[in-house]
Amino acid sequence: MSEPRIMVLCGRSPRHLYVANRLCESSNVIAIVHEAPARWTWEKLKRNLKPRVFFRKSWRWLRDRKRYTGNPEAKFFFGEEPPRLEHPELVHEVPEVSSTEMLLLAERLKPDLVCVFGTSLIKGELLERFTLINLHGGLSPEYRGADCTFWALYNGEPEKVGCTLHFIDAGIDTGRLIAHVSPEVRPDDDELTLFWRAVWESADVYAEAARRIHHGELKGATQSGRGHLYQVKERLAKHEKRLDAMLAEGMLLDVHLDKRITWFDG
């Protein structure tokens, strides 16, 4: 059987590079596409200087500087090696994934599948002309959008931590389900280790899903309901403090969950 010709659209963080590398190992990846760094415009600057927005984004920036000191994500996915793509010669850069440049690149390379992880929202002709699948860091439909590992823990539902593979449609994490991947949950876990472990476990599932879809063995299943769409701005300092307290009080001590994979096929 032939391997699918895959175009990977992904971010630049260690987790994104790790998944791209696993797809390269198992499939015929013909391009890895990154979005160019965001450009500041006067309108964007004015919007971000509004007091409430400025305070919220400044707090998130400071929080993340503290959480990522020492490059824990890089060490989780790459150990002591520096994070890198195994095939940098495949890299292309576009202004954004819904740009004309992206569409022209896809039309020139003609991939069988476009595999997405960690990009901006995709819309327009790319959706209409190609088959796109996405790795989302939450269990859709119940947990769609941003920070889904955080909210699953905050809601007292560690069993609902995980990632979703789904076909991409015009909604946000609403396309036909391909697989749910839920990681092992350990007593000393926190939001980041659970999220990273879910991504780690999802990489091989992503590769298998691409093969099965290409060979017509996997069609996915319609999502049952819309669930909840979590937005970045919903996560406030008070929520952070509450989850920190819950974890410190031992919310995961009596949770015994092994890795779980659920496939969906109509």
C-alpha positions as CSV (number, residue, x, y, z in Angstrom):
1,M,0.0,0.0,0.0
2,S,1.2,3.5,-0.8
3,E,1.9,6.0,1.9
4,P,-0.2,9.2,2.0
5,R,1.5,12.4,0.7
6,I,1.1,14.6,3.7
7,M,1.5,18.4,4.2
8,V,2.1,19.3,7.9
9,L,0.9,22.7,9.2
10,C,2.2,23.2,12.7
11,G,3.6,25.6,15.3
12,R,7.2,26.0,16.3
13,S,7.1,24.8,20.0
14,P,8.8,21.5,21.0
15,R,5.5,19.6,21.0
16,H,4.7,20.7,17.5
17,L,8.2,19.7,16.2
18,Y,7.9,16.3,18.0
19,V,4.6,15.5,16.3
20,A,5.9,16.7,12.9
21,N,8.9,14.4,13.3
22,R,6.7,11.4,14.1
23,L,4.6,12.0,11.0
24,C,7.8,12.3,8.9
25,E,8.9,8.9,10.3
26,S,5.7,7.1,9.3
27,S,4.4,8.9,6.2
28,N,5.5,10.6,3.1
29,V,5.7,14.2,4.3
30,I,6.2,16.5,1.4
31,A,6.2,19.9,3.3
32,I,6.2,21.3,6.8
33,V,4.6,24.7,7.0
34,H,5.0,27.3,9.7
35,E,3.2,30.6,9.9
36,A,5.4,33.7,10.0
37,P,5.6,35.6,13.3
38,A,2.6,37.9,13.9
39,R,3.1,41.4,12.7
40,W,2.0,44.3,14.9
41,T,-0.4,46.8,13.4
42,W,-1.6,50.1,14.8
43,E,-5.1,48.6,15.3
44,K,-3.7,45.6,17.1
45,L,-1.5,47.8,19.3
46,K,-4.5,50.0,20.3
47,R,-6.5,46.9,21.1
48,N,-3.8,45.4,23.3
49,L,-3.2,48.7,25.2
50,K,-6.7,48.8,26.6
51,P,-6.2,48.4,30.4
52,R,-8.2,45.2,30.8
53,V,-6.6,43.5,27.8
54,F,-3.1,44.8,28.7
55,F,-3.3,43.5,32.3
56,R,-4.7,40.1,31.3
57,K,-2.0,39.6,28.6
58,S,0.8,40.9,30.9
59,W,-0.3,38.5,33.6
60,R,-0.3,35.5,31.2
61,W,3.1,36.5,29.9
62,L,4.6,36.6,33.4
63,R,2.9,33.3,34.3
64,D,4.3,31.5,31.3
65,R,7.8,32.9,31.8
66,K,7.7,31.3,35.3
67,R,6.2,28.0,34.2
68,Y,8.6,27.6,31.2
69,T,11.8,28.6,33.0
70,G,14.4,25.9,32.2
71,N,12.6,24.8,29.0
72,P,10.6,21.9,30.6
73,E,8.6,21.3,27.4
74,A,11.8,20.9,25.4
75,K,13.1,18.4,27.9
76,F,9.8,16.5,28.0
77,F,9.8,15.9,24.2
78,F,13.5,15.9,23.4
79,G,15.4,15.1,26.6
80,E,18.8,16.8,26.6
81,E,18.8,17.3,22.8
82,P,17.8,20.7,21.4
83,P,14.3,20.6,19.9
84,R,14.6,20.4,16.1
85,L,12.9,19.1,13.0
86,E,14.5,16.0,11.5
87,H,13.8,17.3,8.0
88,P,14.3,21.1,7.9
89,E,14.7,20.9,4.2
90,L,10.9,20.4,4.0
91,V,10.1,23.7,5.8
92,H,8.1,26.5,4.2
93,E,6.8,29.7,5.8
94,V,3.6,31.5,4.9
95,P,2.0,34.7,6.3
96,E,-0.8,32.6,7.8
97,V,-2.5,29.3,7.1
98,S,-5.5,30.9,5.4
99,S,-3.4,33.1,3.1
100,T,-3.2,32.9,-0.7
101,E,0.4,31.8,-0.4
102,M,-0.7,28.7,1.6
103,L,-3.4,27.8,-0.9
104,L,-0.9,28.2,-3.8
105,L,1.6,26.0,-2.0
106,A,-1.0,23.3,-1.4
107,E,-2.2,23.4,-5.0
108,R,1.4,23.0,-6.3
109,L,2.3,20.1,-4.0
110,K,-1.1,18.4,-4.1
111,P,-1.1,16.5,-0.7
112,D,-3.4,13.6,0.0
113,L,-3.9,15.0,3.5
114,V,-3.1,18.2,5.4
115,C,-2.2,17.4,9.0
116,V,-2.6,20.4,11.4
117,F,-1.3,21.0,14.9
118,G,-0.9,24.4,16.6
119,T,-1.8,27.0,13.9
120,S,-4.3,29.9,13.7
121,L,-7.9,29.1,12.6
122,I,-8.1,27.8,9.1
123,K,-10.8,29.1,6.8
124,G,-11.5,29.7,3.1
125,E,-10.6,27.8,0.0
126,L,-8.0,25.5,1.7
127,L,-10.9,23.8,3.6
128,E,-12.9,23.4,0.4
129,R,-10.2,21.9,-1.8
130,F,-8.2,19.6,0.6
131,T,-8.8,17.1,3.4
132,L,-7.6,18.5,6.6
133,I,-7.3,16.8,10.0
134,N,-6.3,18.4,13.3
135,L,-4.8,17.5,16.6
136,H,-6.7,19.4,19.3
137,G,-5.6,19.5,22.9
138,G,-9.0,18.7,24.4
139,L,-11.7,16.0,24.1
140,S,-14.2,17.4,21.7
141,P,-17.1,18.2,21.8
142,E,-17.2,18.7,25.5
143,Y,-13.8,20.5,25.6
144,R,-13.2,22.7,22.6
145,G,-11.0,25.8,22.2
146,A,-8.1,26.8,24.5
147,D,-6.7,25.5,27.7
148,C,-8.8,22.4,27.7
149,T,-6.5,20.4,30.0
150,F,-6.7,23.2,32.5
151,W,-10.5,23.3,32.4
152,A,-10.9,19.6,32.6
153,L,-8.9,19.6,35.8
154,Y,-10.5,22.7,37.1
155,N,-13.9,21.1,36.6
156,G,-12.8,18.0,38.6
157,E,-12.8,15.8,35.5
158,P,-9.2,14.4,35.1
159,E,-10.7,11.5,33.1
160,K,-11.6,14.0,30.4
161,V,-8.1,15.2,29.9
162,G,-6.8,14.3,26.4
163,C,-6.5,15.2,22.7
164,T,-8.9,14.8,19.8
165,L,-8.0,14.0,16.2
166,H,-10.8,15.4,14.0
167,F,-11.5,16.5,10.4
168,I,-11.4,20.2,10.1
169,D,-14.6,22.1,9.1
170,A,-15.6,25.7,9.3
171,G,-16.2,25.6,13.1
172,I,-13.7,25.5,16.0
173,D,-12.9,21.9,16.9
174,T,-16.3,20.8,15.5
175,G,-15.4,18.5,12.6
176,R,-16.0,14.7,12.4
177,L,-14.2,12.8,15.2
178,I,-11.4,10.5,14.3
179,A,-10.0,9.5,17.7
180,H,-9.8,10.5,21.4
181,V,-6.4,10.0,23.1
182,S,-6.4,10.2,26.9
183,P,-3.1,9.9,28.7
184,E,-2.2,8.0,31.9
185,V,-2.9,10.2,34.9
186,R,-0.3,10.1,37.7
187,P,-0.6,11.4,41.3
188,D,2.1,14.0,40.8
189,D,0.8,15.3,37.5
190,D,-0.1,18.9,36.8
191,E,-1.7,20.6,33.8
192,L,1.5,20.8,31.7
193,T,2.7,17.2,32.2
194,L,-0.8,15.9,31.4
195,F,-1.1,18.0,28.3
196,W,2.3,17.1,27.1
197,R,1.8,13.4,27.8
198,A,-1.5,13.5,25.8
199,V,0.3,15.1,22.9
200,W,3.1,12.5,23.1
201,E,0.6,9.6,23.1
202,S,-1.3,11.3,20.2
203,A,1.6,11.4,17.8
204,D,1.6,7.7,16.9
205,V,-2.2,7.8,16.8
206,Y,-2.0,10.7,14.3
207,A,0.3,8.8,12.1
208,E,-2.0,5.7,12.1
209,A,-5.0,7.8,11.5
210,A,-3.4,9.4,8.4
211,R,-2.7,6.0,6.9
212,R,-6.2,4.7,7.7
213,I,-7.9,7.7,6.2
214,H,-5.8,7.6,3.1
215,H,-6.7,4.0,2.5
216,G,-10.4,4.6,3.1
217,E,-10.6,2.7,6.4
218,L,-11.6,5.5,8.6
219,K,-14.4,8.1,7.9
220,G,-14.9,9.6,11.4
221,A,-18.1,10.3,13.2
222,T,-20.3,13.4,13.7
223,Q,-19.8,15.0,17.0
224,S,-22.8,14.6,19.4
225,G,-23.5,18.2,20.4
226,R,-21.4,21.4,20.6
227,G,-20.0,21.1,24.1
228,H,-18.3,24.2,25.4
229,L,-15.9,26.5,23.6
230,Y,-13.3,27.7,26.0
231,Q,-11.5,31.0,25.2
232,V,-8.1,32.2,26.4
233,K,-9.6,35.2,28.1
234,E,-11.8,33.1,30.3
235,R,-8.8,31.8,32.3
236,L,-8.1,34.2,35.1
237,A,-5.8,34.3,38.1
238,K,-8.6,33.2,40.5
239,H,-9.0,30.0,38.4
240,E,-5.3,29.4,38.5
241,K,-5.2,29.7,42.3
242,R,-8.2,27.4,42.7
243,L,-6.6,24.6,40.5
244,D,-3.3,25.0,42.3
245,A,-5.1,24.4,45.6
246,M,-7.0,21.5,44.3
247,L,-3.8,19.8,43.1
248,A,-2.0,20.6,46.4
249,E,-4.9,19.0,48.3
250,G,-4.4,15.7,46.3
251,M,-7.2,15.7,43.7
252,L,-5.2,13.2,41.6
253,L,-4.0,10.9,44.5
254,D,-6.8,8.4,44.1
255,V,-7.2,8.7,40.4
256,H,-6.0,5.6,38.5
257,L,-6.3,6.0,34.8
258,D,-4.2,4.3,32.1
259,K,-3.8,5.5,28.6
260,R,-7.0,5.2,26.6
261,I,-7.6,5.5,22.9
262,T,-11.1,5.6,21.3
263,W,-11.5,5.4,17.6
264,F,-14.6,6.8,15.9
265,D,-15.8,5.5,12.6
266,G,-19.4,6.4,11.8
